[in-house]
């Protein structure tokens, strides 16, 4: 039976971080000055293994979860990923299995293998079409052309519709909105513009750096006639728009200026098995200990349901200077639990 939380929100989505490692050093997520050569990533022994991930997913599915998203860090750094995808895709109740990636490792062969294993679709991160801007943001000199190649690989493998996430920061890449629209017109790819969020404590987030949703939409309107679309599903994070010539659909995710906590149905599992019920969480609940201490399925499922039923998270709706101060330096990093 699907549990509901203190605001009557059901549980339908689970985001699973497979690793805290990433081969990019994006300035808004894993800035090099904090995630440099001396940074200690999690040892393999602390990560949930595939058996543990499969078992937890099966128990979550029994509570109503039907959508999975595999994240990181960079999830394609996790060895044997097609095997895990195959195991998760076979779980009763799971009807949507997605992957979020920077695309650097999404070769044609890997895309084909993931599709054959049961992956439904992929979302790629691409924060600029201008090559110099993108290289500056990812901070490893990775070219735009190679991400576009990864998008082609995903499309040819049938991993669509492809979504492309672009995190906008004032003074960094807000001038990429229209180039992003132009790049993907007529391709079936759906760009999504994301307000820069105050996740974690390492990115130096300031409200002044946020490009608000209204400005994003107004910018597109300077060049195109657009129409709003209905939400893709209850609890969807993105507002949807399309160009009236039907050449493109795009989304805007406005966690800062238009919070959507009221419909949030997502739980997040860190790479070491900590369950977070909010992207802006401070403390996770340790599920790995239950798994490794021999708890049976009924005990773990009861724990999961209890955690969800007592959930009261609505950080974005409550976001004020006071709440920012209260949790400053303590929120979990995006690279640790995924987006």
LINSUL-V876346 format. One record per run of one state. SS is the DSSP state (H for helix, E for strand, L for the rest). FROM is the first residue (numbers start at 0). TO is the last residue. If there is no record, write none. Layout:
BEGIN
ss-><SS & SS>
from-><FROM & FROM>
to-><TO & TO>
END
This chain:
BEGIN
ss-><L & E & L & E & L & E & L & H & L & H & L & E & L & H & L & H & L & E & L & H & L & E & L & H & L & H & L & E & L & H & L & E & L & H & E & L & H & L & E & L & E & L & E & L & H & L & E & L & E & L & E & L & H & L & H & L & H & L & H & L & H & L>
from-><0 & 3 & 4 & 9 & 10 & 12 & 17 & 43 & 46 & 49 & 62 & 66 & 71 & 74 & 77 & 80 & 89 & 95 & 101 & 107 & 117 & 120 & 125 & 130 & 138 & 143 & 156 & 162 & 169 & 173 & 184 & 189 & 195 & 206 & 209 & 210 & 212 & 221 & 225 & 229 & 237 & 243 & 248 & 253 & 260 & 263 & 265 & 269 & 273 & 276 & 284 & 286 & 287 & 292 & 296 & 309 & 314 & 318 & 320 & 327 & 333 & 337>
to-><2 & 3 & 8 & 9 & 11 & 16 & 42 & 45 & 48 & 61 & 65 & 70 & 73 & 76 & 79 & 88 & 94 & 100 & 106 & 116 & 119 & 124 & 129 & 137 & 142 & 155 & 161 & 168 & 172 & 183 & 188 & 194 & 205 & 208 & 209 & 211 & 220 & 224 & 228 & 236 & 242 & 247 & 252 & 259 & 262 & 264 & 268 & 272 & 275 & 283 & 285 & 286 & 291 & 295 & 308 & 313 & 317 & 319 & 326 & 332 & 336 & 338>
END
